[in-house]
Amino acid sequence: MNQLPWHAEHWARLQARRQRDALPHALLICGMAGLGKREFAQRFVQGLLCQQSVDGDACRHCRSCLLFAAGTHPDLVSLSFGLRKDGVQRSEIVVDQIRELSARLAMSSQFGGWQVALIDPADAMNAAAANALLKTLEEPSAQTMLILLADAPWRMPPTIRSRCQRIEFHLPAEADALAWLQAEGVRDAAAALNAAGGNPGLARVWTQEGALDRRMEVRKDLTALAAGRGQPLEVVKRWLDSEPAQRLWFAAQAAADEIKTRATAGSGPLASALDVEALGHWYNAANRTRESLRGPLRGDLLLLELLAQWR
Ligand SMILES: [Zn+2]
């Protein structure tokens, strides 16, 4: 991936702090998925650990860089979902992991420089884990850096957030996003960017895995259902079979487009019988359903309930 243009400002500010010897002990790197938070964090950490970095970027051939590339740098701890005793991957970060991390950070650095801990996704810490991390944040040792990555920082306790220097990525300007997509060789960049709601990283991934076809299919399904054609049960099955969350995003987007087009052209492309207010409710319901898919309720029932309100 080439350098992301919307990272430049955050990068420059962070490196200026580094040069003033004013780096914080904890960074919270947040913003929606698809904007390159992970790449930013990796670049920063590698540059921090590098023994001869230039303008904050790693040299890529010193001993530290080689260990980093091999994933075995002794002064870097990366924390993500661990395994349960039965070998199944957990869906949250638990307190034992944080305790282990704090113990590692309490030891001295092998290279005599920074010790870095990366927690990703930090918004997946459970309450006990967050509590344990708070102690580490309250008593930072010199030359230690905690880096928290989160798509949804609001899920983390405010006490944690307030102790971190926040770096937040927002959607870039459309022209920047389009230029980057074109440089990445994405065909039909404008359509992809539109489908992804202006998120260039998402647009790139989606064009690689057929999301634009799925988007068209969702619109066709909604049009057919609005006309009284098509079987809701059959649509539910198809949506659940592949990328249901993405399909619901496209469904909500289609409802929003219907509202917009109606305001200018009188009728929308889906020919929905819902009035503008009902379309607005349905848009919200589609987004709520998308969130609920992660929960314990049955996806087929949630989807069926949503489609029953569509006409
Ligand atoms: Zn290096």
Boltz pocket constraint, residues with backbone or C-beta under 6 A from the ligand:
constraints:
  - pocket:
      binder: B
      contacts: [[A, 46], [A, 50], [A, 51], [A, 52], [A, 53], [A, 58], [A, 59], [A, 60], [A, 61], [A, 62], [A, 63], [A, 64], [A, 65]]
      max_distance: 6.0
